[in-house]
């Protein structure tokens, strides 16, 4: 369960589409990795990355199969 401090950020992130959400998650993850241990300028950064990753995986969808060609409206089937 997310902490009350993270809920507004995660609610906002749920509205994002895949490319933007992926870029944001990747940027925060890399930022988190590059920080030295013990230095945490953004509170709950790790929890935020985990929450964004969860939203990212939940929004990950399989590509749709190609639809069959549409039948012309002027032609009649007998």
N, C-alpha and C positions, 0 to 999 in steps of 0.2 A: 504494500500500500504506500502510495506517495505521501510525503509530508505535506502539510498545509501550505508551506512556502513554495512547493513545486507545482501545485495544482493549477494555478493560473497559466504558468508556462506550458504545461503539458496539454491543457485545454486548447491553448492557442496553436500548439504544434499539431493537434489532431486535425485541424482544418487545412494543413499544408498538403500539397500534392507530392508525389514520389520524388522528383528530382530535387526540389527545394529541401524536403525533409532529409533526404540522403546527404546532401551537401552540408546542411547544418549539423547533422549527427557526426559526419566524418570530421568536420572542422573542430567541433568540441572534443571529439575523441583524440585527435592529434594534439590539440592544445593541452588536454589532460595528460597525455603521454610525455610531452616535452617539459612539463613543469617538474622541478625538482621535488622530491618527497618532502612533505611538511609545509610547502608553500601552496596555499589554496586561496587565490584572490577571489574566486567565485565560489560562494558557499554551496555545498551540495552538488558540485560539478559532476562527480562520479554518478550520483543518483540521477542527475539530469540526463547524462549520456545513456544510462541503462533504460530510463523511461522513454527517451527518443528512439532507442534501438527497438524497444518493444512495440512502439507505435509503428515504426518502419516495417517490422516483420508482420504486424497485423494488417498493414495496408498493402503488402506485397501480393499481387494478384498474378495469376497465370494469364498469358495472352489468350485472347478469344480465338476460337477457330474461325476460319473465314466463313462468312455467311454464304449460302447458296444464292445464285443469281436470282434476282426478282423477276417475276412474271409480269409482262407488260399488261397494263390495264385495258388496252384496246382489244387484246386477243381473247377469244372465248374458248373455253375447254368443253369438249363434248364427251 
